[in-house]
Amino acid sequence: MSQADFAEAMGTSVQWVSRVELGENLTLLTLERVSKVLEVPMISLFVEPTKAVRAVKRGRPRKTKS
């Protein structure tokens, strides 16, 4: 989800979303709104992602062992 998409879903500006991403303006009310838009429990915003979540890497795919 882009910042613009998230800002629209939150009913706010892209600048506000950027500040939240930087850790500014983080109130419980803000975190509650974020969790509702993302459709995740609020507690999940405080938990480090598991190893099952992988970052998308660019470039050639890895060679698989045959």
PDB file with SEQRES, HELIX, SHEET and CRYST1 records, atoms N, CA, C and O in Angstrom:
SEQRES   1 A   66  MET SER GLN ALA ASP PHE ALA GLU ALA MET GLY THR SER          
SEQRES   2 A   66  VAL GLN TRP VAL SER ARG VAL GLU LEU GLY GLU ASN LEU          
SEQRES   3 A   66  THR LEU LEU THR LEU GLU ARG VAL SER LYS VAL LEU GLU          
SEQRES   4 A   66  VAL PRO MET ILE SER LEU PHE VAL GLU PRO THR LYS ALA          
SEQRES   5 A   66  VAL ARG ALA VAL LYS ARG GLY ARG PRO ARG LYS THR LYS          
SEQRES   6 A   66  SER                                                          
HELIX    1 AA1 GLN A    3  MET A   10  1                                   8    
HELIX    2 AA2 VAL A   14  GLU A   21  1                                   8    
HELIX    3 AA3 LEU A   28  LEU A   38  1                                  11    
HELIX    4 AA4 MET A   42  LEU A   45  5                                   4    
CRYST1    1.000    1.000    1.000  90.00  90.00  90.00 P 1           1          
ATOM      1  N   MET A   1       0.858  -1.165   0.000  1.00  0.00           N  
ATOM      2  CA  MET A   1       0.000   0.000   0.000  1.00  0.00           C  
ATOM      3  C   MET A   1       0.913   1.239   0.000  1.00  0.00           C  
ATOM      4  O   MET A   1       1.832   1.351   0.811  1.00  0.00           O  
ATOM      5  N   SER A   2       0.642   2.136  -0.903  1.00  0.00           N  
ATOM      6  CA  SER A   2       1.448   3.357  -0.982  1.00  0.00           C  
ATOM      7  C   SER A   2       1.031   4.333   0.119  1.00  0.00           C  
ATOM      8  O   SER A   2      -0.027   4.190   0.732  1.00  0.00           O  
ATOM      9  N   GLN A   3       1.882   5.321   0.353  1.00  0.00           N  
ATOM     10  CA  GLN A   3       1.531   6.351   1.337  1.00  0.00           C  
ATOM     11  C   GLN A   3       0.259   7.077   0.922  1.00  0.00           C  
ATOM     12  O   GLN A   3      -0.574   7.414   1.764  1.00  0.00           O  
ATOM     13  N   ALA A   4       0.111   7.316  -0.375  1.00  0.00           N  
ATOM     14  CA  ALA A   4      -1.087   8.015  -0.858  1.00  0.00           C  
ATOM     15  C   ALA A   4      -2.337   7.176  -0.610  1.00  0.00           C  
ATOM     16  O   ALA A   4      -3.362   7.707  -0.180  1.00  0.00           O  
ATOM     17  N   ASP A   5      -2.264   5.867  -0.877  1.00  0.00           N  
ATOM     18  CA  ASP A   5      -3.405   4.985  -0.634  1.00  0.00           C  
ATOM     19  C   ASP A   5      -3.743   4.941   0.852  1.00  0.00           C  
ATOM     20  O   ASP A   5      -4.909   4.999   1.243  1.00  0.00           O  
ATOM     21  N   PHE A   6      -2.697   4.836   1.672  1.00  0.00           N  
ATOM     22  CA  PHE A   6      -2.907   4.768   3.115  1.00  0.00           C  
ATOM     23  C   PHE A   6      -3.486   6.074   3.636  1.00  0.00           C  
ATOM     24  O   PHE A   6      -4.389   6.064   4.473  1.00  0.00           O  
ATOM     25  N   ALA A   7      -2.977   7.190   3.150  1.00  0.00           N  
ATOM     26  CA  ALA A   7      -3.488   8.503   3.568  1.00  0.00           C  
ATOM     27  C   ALA A   7      -4.963   8.637   3.207  1.00  0.00           C  
ATOM     28  O   ALA A   7      -5.752   9.156   3.997  1.00  0.00           O  
ATOM     29  N   GLU A   8      -5.333   8.180   2.034  1.00  0.00           N  
ATOM     30  CA  GLU A   8      -6.732   8.248   1.619  1.00  0.00           C  
ATOM     31  C   GLU A   8      -7.604   7.386   2.523  1.00  0.00           C  
ATOM     32  O   GLU A   8      -8.682   7.808   2.941  1.00  0.00           O  
ATOM     33  N   ALA A   9      -7.135   6.175   2.826  1.00  0.00           N  
ATOM     34  CA  ALA A   9      -7.891   5.277   3.699  1.00  0.00           C  
ATOM     35  C   ALA A   9      -8.020   5.852   5.111  1.00  0.00           C  
ATOM     36  O   ALA A   9      -9.036   5.647   5.774  1.00  0.00           O  
ATOM     37  N   MET A  10      -7.005   6.561   5.564  1.00  0.00           N  
ATOM     38  CA  MET A  10      -7.020   7.172   6.891  1.00  0.00           C  
ATOM     39  C   MET A  10      -7.775   8.496   6.900  1.00  0.00           C  
ATOM     40  O   MET A  10      -8.128   9.001   7.965  1.00  0.00           O  
ATOM     41  N   GLY A  11      -8.025   9.061   5.720  1.00  0.00           N  
ATOM     42  CA  GLY A  11      -8.684  10.360   5.650  1.00  0.00           C  
ATOM     43  C   GLY A  11      -7.761  11.481   6.082  1.00  0.00           C  
ATOM     44  O   GLY A  11      -8.185  12.429   6.742  1.00  0.00           O  
ATOM     45  N   THR A  12      -6.490  11.365   5.705  1.00  0.00           N  
ATOM     46  CA  THR A  12      -5.486  12.338   6.111  1.00  0.00           C  
ATOM     47  C   THR A  12      -4.532  12.614   4.956  1.00  0.00           C  
ATOM     48  O   THR A  12      -4.777  12.179   3.831  1.00  0.00           O  
ATOM     49  N   SER A  13      -3.451  13.329   5.226  1.00  0.00           N  
ATOM     50  CA  SER A  13      -2.512  13.701   4.163  1.00  0.00           C  
ATOM     51  C   SER A  13      -1.326  12.743   4.107  1.00  0.00           C  
ATOM     52  O   SER A  13      -1.045  12.024   5.066  1.00  0.00           O  
ATOM     53  N   VAL A  14      -0.643  12.746   2.978  1.00  0.00           N  
ATOM     54  CA  VAL A  14       0.570  11.946   2.806  1.00  0.00           C  
ATOM     55  C   VAL A  14       1.638  12.430   3.783  1.00  0.00           C  
ATOM     56  O   VAL A  14       2.403  11.622   4.310  1.00  0.00           O  
ATOM     57  N   GLN A  15       1.697  13.716   4.025  1.00  0.00           N  
ATOM     58  CA  GLN A  15       2.676  14.259   4.966  1.00  0.00           C  
ATOM     59  C   GLN A  15       2.450  13.697   6.374  1.00  0.00           C  
ATOM     60  O   GLN A  15       3.410  13.380   7.076  1.00  0.00           O  
ATOM     61  N   TRP A  16       1.204  13.576   6.780  1.00  0.00           N  
ATOM     62  CA  TRP A  16       0.882  13.013   8.085  1.00  0.00           C  
ATOM     63  C   TRP A  16       1.334  11.558   8.156  1.00  0.00           C  
ATOM     64  O   TRP A  16       1.917  11.138   9.156  1.00  0.00           O  
ATOM     65  N   VAL A  17       1.069  10.790   7.105  1.00  0.00           N  
ATOM     66  CA  VAL A  17       1.487   9.385   7.056  1.00  0.00           C  
ATOM     67  C   VAL A  17       3.008   9.293   7.156  1.00  0.00           C  
ATOM     68  O   VAL A  17       3.532   8.435   7.867  1.00  0.00           O  
ATOM     69  N   SER A  18       3.709  10.163   6.456  1.00  0.00           N  
ATOM     70  CA  SER A  18       5.166  10.176   6.505  1.00  0.00           C  
ATOM     71  C   SER A  18       5.665  10.434   7.925  1.00  0.00           C  
ATOM     72  O   SER A  18       6.613   9.789   8.375  1.00  0.00           O  
ATOM     73  N   ARG A  19       5.036  11.369   8.630  1.00  0.00           N  
ATOM     74  CA  ARG A  19       5.439  11.667  10.006  1.00  0.00           C  
ATOM     75  C   ARG A  19       5.187  10.477  10.930  1.00  0.00           C  
ATOM     76  O   ARG A  19       5.987  10.193  11.821  1.00  0.00           O  
ATOM     77  N   VAL A  20       4.076   9.791  10.709  1.00  0.00           N  
ATOM     78  CA  VAL A  20       3.772   8.599  11.509  1.00  0.00           C  
ATOM     79  C   VAL A  20       4.819   7.514  11.251  1.00  0.00           C  
ATOM     80  O   VAL A  20       5.268   6.854  12.188  1.00  0.00           O  
ATOM     81  N   GLU A  21       5.207   7.329   9.997  1.00  0.00           N  
ATOM     82  CA  GLU A  21       6.235   6.340   9.667  1.00  0.00           C  
ATOM     83  C   GLU A  21       7.562   6.663  10.343  1.00  0.00           C  
ATOM     84  O   GLU A  21       8.334   5.758  10.661  1.00  0.00           O  
ATOM     85  N   LEU A  22       7.827   7.931  10.562  1.00  0.00           N  
ATOM     86  CA  LEU A  22       9.059   8.357  11.226  1.00  0.00           C  
ATOM     87  C   LEU A  22       8.949   8.257  12.748  1.00  0.00           C  
ATOM     88  O   LEU A  22       9.916   8.521  13.464  1.00  0.00           O  
ATOM     89  N   GLY A  23       7.772   7.877  13.235  1.00  0.00           N  
ATOM     90  CA  GLY A  23       7.585   7.734  14.676  1.00  0.00           C  
ATOM     91  C   GLY A  23       7.048   8.970  15.346  1.00  0.00           C  
ATOM     92  O   GLY A  23       6.977   9.018  16.574  1.00  0.00           O  
ATOM     93  N   GLU A  24       6.671   9.961  14.591  1.00  0.00           N  
ATOM     94  CA  GLU A  24       6.090  11.181  15.145  1.00  0.00           C  
ATOM     95  C   GLU A  24       4.576  11.021  15.250  1.00  0.00           C  
ATOM     96  O   GLU A  24       3.974  10.251  14.502  1.00  0.00           O  
ATOM     97  N   ASN A  25       3.976  11.739  16.165  1.00  0.00           N  
ATOM     98  CA  ASN A  25       2.517  11.766  16.294  1.00  0.00           C  
ATOM     99  C   ASN A  25       1.935  10.380  16.597  1.00  0.00           C  
ATOM    100  O   ASN A  25       0.825  10.064  16.168  1.00  0.00           O  
ATOM    101  N   LEU A  26       2.683   9.559  17.334  1.00  0.00           N  
ATOM    102  CA  LEU A  26       2.191   8.222  17.650  1.00  0.00           C  
ATOM    103  C   LEU A  26       1.460   8.210  18.988  1.00  0.00           C  
ATOM    104  O   LEU A  26       2.057   8.012  20.046  1.00  0.00           O  
ATOM    105  N   THR A  27       0.185   8.423  18.910  1.00  0.00           N  
ATOM    106  CA  THR A  27      -0.665   8.317  20.088  1.00  0.00           C  
ATOM    107  C   THR A  27      -1.409   6.987  20.002  1.00  0.00           C  
ATOM    108  O   THR A  27      -1.408   6.338  18.956  1.00  0.00           O  
ATOM    109  N   LEU A  28      -2.033   6.589  21.086  1.00  0.00           N  
ATOM    110  CA  LEU A  28      -2.830   5.361  21.052  1.00  0.00           C  
ATOM    111  C   LEU A  28      -3.981   5.491  20.063  1.00  0.00           C  
ATOM    112  O   LEU A  28      -4.344   4.518  19.402  1.00  0.00           O  
ATOM    113  N   LEU A  29      -4.548   6.667  19.958  1.00  0.00           N  
ATOM    114  CA  LEU A  29      -5.627   6.897  18.998  1.00  0.00           C  
ATOM    115  C   LEU A  29      -5.112   6.707  17.570  1.00  0.00           C  
ATOM    116  O   LEU A  29      -5.782   6.092  16.741  1.00  0.00           O  
ATOM    117  N   THR A  30      -3.933   7.233  17.292  1.00  0.00           N  
ATOM    118  CA  THR A  30      -3.335   7.066  15.964  1.00  0.00           C  
ATOM    119  C   THR A  30      -3.102   5.593  15.674  1.00  0.00           C  
ATOM    120  O   THR A  30      -3.441   5.112  14.593  1.00  0.00           O  
ATOM    121  N   LEU A  31      -2.526   4.874  16.628  1.00  0.00           N  
ATOM    122  CA  LEU A  31      -2.255   3.449  16.432  1.00  0.00           C  
ATOM    123  C   LEU A  31      -3.541   2.648  16.255  1.00  0.00           C  
ATOM    124  O   LEU A  31      -3.580   1.682  15.493  1.00  0.00           O  
ATOM    125  N   GLU A  32      -4.579   3.051  16.956  1.00  0.00           N  
ATOM    126  CA  GLU A  32      -5.874   2.382  16.797  1.00  0.00           C  
ATOM    127  C   GLU A  32      -6.418   2.600  15.383  1.00  0.00           C  
ATOM    128  O   GLU A  32      -6.928   1.668  14.761  1.00  0.00           O  
ATOM    129  N   ARG A  33      -6.311   3.818  14.884  1.00  0.00           N  
ATOM    130  CA  ARG A  33      -6.768   4.116  13.519  1.00  0.00           C  
ATOM    131  C   ARG A  33      -5.967   3.333  12.487  1.00  0.00           C  
ATOM    132  O   ARG A  33      -6.529   2.797  11.531  1.00  0.00           O  
ATOM    133  N   VAL A  34      -4.650   3.269  12.683  1.00  0.00           N  
ATOM    134  CA  VAL A  34      -3.779   2.534  11.765  1.00  0.00           C  
ATOM    135  C   VAL A  34      -4.169   1.057  11.746  1.00  0.00           C  
ATOM    136  O   VAL A  34      -4.286   0.461  10.675  1.00  0.00           O  
ATOM    137  N   SER A  35      -4.370   0.469  12.918  1.00  0.00           N  
ATOM    138  CA  SER A  35      -4.722  -0.951  12.975  1.00  0.00           C  
ATOM    139  C   SER A  35      -6.063  -1.227  12.300  1.00  0.00           C  
ATOM    140  O   SER A  35      -6.234  -2.276  11.679  1.00  0.00           O  
ATOM    141  N   LYS A  36      -7.003  -0.313  12.411  1.00  0.00           N  
ATOM    142  CA  LYS A  36      -8.304  -0.500  11.751  1.00  0.00           C  
ATOM    143  C   LYS A  36      -8.166  -0.444  10.233  1.00  0.00           C  
ATOM    144  O   LYS A  36      -8.764  -1.252   9.524  1.00  0.00           O  
ATOM    145  N   VAL A  37      -7.381   0.504   9.735  1.00  0.00           N  
ATOM    146  CA  VAL A  37      -7.191   0.617   8.287  1.00  0.00           C  
ATOM    147  C   VAL A  37      -6.461  -0.611   7.739  1.00  0.00           C  
ATOM    148  O   VAL A  37      -6.794  -1.107   6.663  1.00  0.00           O  
ATOM    149  N   LEU A  38      -5.469  -1.095   8.479  1.00  0.00           N  
ATOM    150  CA  LEU A  38      -4.703  -2.265   8.044  1.00  0.00           C  
ATOM    151  C   LEU A  38      -5.428  -3.580   8.334  1.00  0.00           C  
ATOM    152  O   LEU A  38      -5.009  -4.645   7.880  1.00  0.00           O  
ATOM    153  N   GLU A  39      -6.518  -3.491   9.096  1.00  0.00           N  
ATOM    154  CA  GLU A  39      -7.307  -4.661   9.483  1.00  0.00           C  
ATOM    155  C   GLU A  39      -6.454  -5.693  10.216  1.00  0.00           C  
ATOM    156  O   GLU A  39      -6.487  -6.884   9.907  1.00  0.00           O  
ATOM    157  N   VAL A  40      -5.690  -5.206  11.196  1.00  0.00           N  
ATOM    158  CA  VAL A  40      -4.866  -6.075  12.044  1.00  0.00           C  
ATOM    159  C   VAL A  40      -5.125  -5.691  13.496  1.00  0.00           C  
ATOM    160  O   VAL A  40      -5.520  -4.560  13.778  1.00  0.00           O  
ATOM    161  N   PRO A  41      -4.907  -6.627  14.418  1.00  0.00           N  
ATOM    162  CA  PRO A  41      -5.042  -6.263  15.833  1.00  0.00           C  
ATOM    163  C   PRO A  41      -3.998  -5.224  16.216  1.00  0.00           C  
ATOM    164  O   PRO A  41      -2.873  -5.259  15.718  1.00  0.00           O  
ATOM    165  N   MET A  42      -4.360  -4.308  17.090  1.00  0.00           N  
ATOM    166  CA  MET A  42      -3.444  -3.236  17.478  1.00  0.00           C  
ATOM    167  C   MET A  42      -2.150  -3.803  18.066  1.00  0.00           C  
ATOM    168  O   MET A  42      -1.084  -3.222  17.864  1.00  0.00           O  
ATOM    169  N   ILE A  43      -2.219  -4.914  18.782  1.00  0.00           N  
ATOM    170  CA  ILE A  43      -1.032  -5.506  19.390  1.00  0.00           C  
ATOM    171  C   ILE A  43      -0.002  -5.898  18.329  1.00  0.00           C  
ATOM    172  O   ILE A  43       1.196  -5.910  18.609  1.00  0.00           O  
ATOM    173  N   SER A  44      -0.451  -6.215  17.128  1.00  0.00           N  
ATOM    174  CA  SER A  44       0.487  -6.620  16.066  1.00  0.00           C  
ATOM    175  C   SER A  44       1.393  -5.468  15.635  1.00  0.00           C  
ATOM    176  O   SER A  44       2.428  -5.702  15.011  1.00  0.00           O  
ATOM    177  N   LEU A  45       1.024  -4.245  15.955  1.00  0.00           N  
ATOM    178  CA  LEU A  45       1.867  -3.097  15.636  1.00  0.00           C  
ATOM    179  C   LEU A  45       3.068  -3.011  16.571  1.00  0.00           C  
ATOM    180  O   LEU A  45       4.017  -2.274  16.304  1.00  0.00           O  
ATOM    181  N   PHE A  46       3.027  -3.770  17.674  1.00  0.00           N  
ATOM    182  CA  PHE A  46       4.103  -3.744  18.662  1.00  0.00           C  
ATOM    183  C   PHE A  46       5.004  -4.974  18.596  1.00  0.00           C  
ATOM    184  O   PHE A  46       6.034  -5.026  19.267  1.00  0.00           O  
ATOM    185  N   VAL A  47       4.619  -5.958  17.793  1.00  0.00           N  
ATOM    186  CA  VAL A  47       5.339  -7.223  17.732  1.00  0.00           C  
ATOM    187  C   VAL A  47       6.219  -7.242  16.490  1.00  0.00           C  
ATOM    188  O   VAL A  47       5.791  -6.852  15.404  1.00  0.00           O  
ATOM    189  N   GLU A  48       7.461  -7.702  16.666  1.00  0.00           N  
ATOM    190  CA  GLU A  48       8.375  -7.805  15.534  1.00  0.00           C  
ATOM    191  C   GLU A  48       7.867  -8.878  14.575  1.00  0.00           C  
ATOM    192  O   GLU A  48       7.435  -9.941  15.020  1.00  0.00           O  
ATOM    193  N   PRO A  49       7.911  -8.621  13.270  1.00  0.00           N  
ATOM    194  CA  PRO A  49       7.433  -9.618  12.304  1.00  0.00           C  
ATOM    195  C   PRO A  49       8.219 -10.923  12.430  1.00  0.00           C  
ATOM    196  O   PRO A  49       9.395 -10.928  12.795  1.00  0.00           O  
ATOM    197  N   THR A  50       7.547 -12.018  12.122  1.00  0.00           N  
ATOM    198  CA  THR A  50       8.210 -13.317  12.161  1.00  0.00           C  
ATOM    199  C   THR A  50       9.058 -13.504  10.921  1.00  0.00           C  
ATOM    200  O   THR A  50       8.977 -12.721   9.975  1.00  0.00           O  
ATOM    201  N   LYS A  51       9.867 -14.543  10.930  1.00  0.00           N  
ATOM    202  CA  LYS A  51      10.726 -14.825   9.787  1.00  0.00           C  
ATOM    203  C   LYS A  51       9.921 -15.223   8.562  1.00  0.00           C  
ATOM    204  O   LYS A  51      10.443 -15.199   7.448  1.00  0.00           O  
ATOM    205  N   ALA A  52       8.658 -15.590   8.749  1.00  0.00           N  
ATOM    206  CA  ALA A  52       7.814 -15.980   7.624  1.00  0.00           C  
ATOM    207  C   ALA A  52       7.561 -14.806   6.683  1.00  0.00           C  
ATOM    208  O   ALA A  52       7.274 -15.000   5.502  1.00  0.00           O  
ATOM    209  N   VAL A  53       7.668 -13.585   7.212  1.00  0.00           N  
ATOM    210  CA  VAL A  53       7.496 -12.394   6.386  1.00  0.00           C  
ATOM    211  C   VAL A  53       8.833 -12.107   5.729  1.00  0.00           C  
ATOM    212  O   VAL A  53       9.830 -11.889   6.417  1.00  0.00           O  
ATOM    213  N   ARG A  54       8.862 -12.104   4.409  1.00  0.00           N  
ATOM    214  CA  ARG A  54      10.102 -11.895   3.681  1.00  0.00           C  
ATOM    215  C   ARG A  54      10.051 -10.597   2.898  1.00  0.00           C  
ATOM    216  O   ARG A  54       9.016 -10.201   2.363  1.00  0.00           O  
ATOM    217  N   ALA A  55      11.188  -9.960   2.850  1.00  0.00           N  
ATOM    218  CA  ALA A  55      11.294  -8.744   2.046  1.00  0.00           C  
ATOM    219  C   ALA A  55      11.421  -9.145   0.583  1.00  0.00           C  
ATOM    220  O   ALA A  55      12.010 -10.177   0.259  1.00  0.00           O  
ATOM    221  N   VAL A  56      10.874  -8.337  -0.276  1.00  0.00           N  
ATOM    222  CA  VAL A  56      10.987  -8.586  -1.705  1.00  0.00           C  
ATOM    223  C   VAL A  56      12.314  -8.028  -2.175  1.00  0.00           C  
ATOM    224  O   VAL A  56      12.596  -6.841  -2.013  1.00  0.00           O  
ATOM    225  N   LYS A  57      13.118  -8.887  -2.754  1.00  0.00           N  
ATOM    226  CA  LYS A  57      14.418  -8.454  -3.248  1.00  0.00           C  
ATOM    227  C   LYS A  57      14.374  -8.397  -4.762  1.00  0.00           C  
ATOM    228  O   LYS A  57      13.738  -9.220  -5.421  1.00  0.00           O  
ATOM    229  N   ARG A  58      15.059  -7.413  -5.287  1.00  0.00           N  
ATOM    230  CA  ARG A  58      15.106  -7.254  -6.736  1.00  0.00           C  
ATOM    231  C   ARG A  58      16.327  -7.979  -7.286  1.00  0.00           C  
ATOM    232  O   ARG A  58      17.293  -8.236  -6.567  1.00  0.00           O  
ATOM    233  N   GLY A  59      16.268  -8.293  -8.529  1.00  0.00           N  
ATOM    234  CA  GLY A  59      17.402  -8.962  -9.156  1.00  0.00           C  
ATOM    235  C   GLY A  59      17.032 -10.346  -9.608  1.00  0.00           C  
ATOM    236  O   GLY A  59      15.857 -10.712  -9.661  1.00  0.00           O  
ATOM    237  N   ARG A  60      18.045 -11.106  -9.933  1.00  0.00           N  
ATOM    238  CA  ARG A  60      17.824 -12.467 -10.415  1.00  0.00           C  
ATOM    239  C   ARG A  60      17.319 -13.366  -9.290  1.00  0.00           C  
ATOM    240  O   ARG A  60      17.710 -13.221  -8.132  1.00  0.00           O  
ATOM    241  N   PRO A  61      16.445 -14.292  -9.660  1.00  0.00           N  
ATOM    242  CA  PRO A  61      15.993 -15.253  -8.634  1.00  0.00           C  
ATOM    243  C   PRO A  61      17.151 -16.189  -8.263  1.00  0.00           C  
ATOM    244  O   PRO A  61      18.061 -16.423  -9.058  1.00  0.00           O  
ATOM    245  N   ARG A  62      17.091 -16.711  -7.045  1.00  0.00           N  
ATOM    246  CA  ARG A  62      18.126 -17.635  -6.605  1.00  0.00           C  
ATOM    247  C   ARG A  62      18.027 -18.937  -7.389  1.00  0.00           C  
ATOM    248  O   ARG A  62      16.947 -19.356  -7.807  1.00  0.00           O  
ATOM    249  N   LYS A  63      19.190 -19.564  -7.577  1.00  0.00           N  
ATOM    250  CA  LYS A  63      19.198 -20.876  -8.204  1.00  0.00           C  
ATOM    251  C   LYS A  63      18.716 -21.883  -7.181  1.00  0.00           C  
ATOM    252  O   LYS A  63      19.105 -21.842  -6.014  1.00  0.00           O  
ATOM    253  N   THR A  64      17.863 -22.791  -7.634  1.00  0.00           N  
ATOM    254  CA  THR A  64      17.384 -23.820  -6.744  1.00  0.00           C  
ATOM    255  C   THR A  64      18.185 -25.086  -6.942  1.00  0.00           C  
ATOM    256  O   THR A  64      18.663 -25.369  -8.040  1.00  0.00           O  
ATOM    257  N   LYS A  65      18.327 -25.846  -5.872  1.00  0.00           N  
ATOM    258  CA  LYS A  65      19.053 -27.101  -5.965  1.00  0.00           C  
ATOM    259  C   LYS A  65      18.169 -28.139  -6.589  1.00  0.00           C  
ATOM    260  O   LYS A  65      16.991 -28.235  -6.246  1.00  0.00           O  
ATOM    261  N   SER A  66      18.707 -28.921  -7.501  1.00  0.00           N  
ATOM    262  CA  SER A  66      17.916 -29.945  -8.187  1.00  0.00           C  
ATOM    263  C   SER A  66      17.993 -31.261  -7.479  1.00  0.00           C  
ATOM    264  O   SER A  66      17.386 -32.236  -7.920  1.00  0.00           O  
TER     265      SER A  66                                                      
END                                                                             
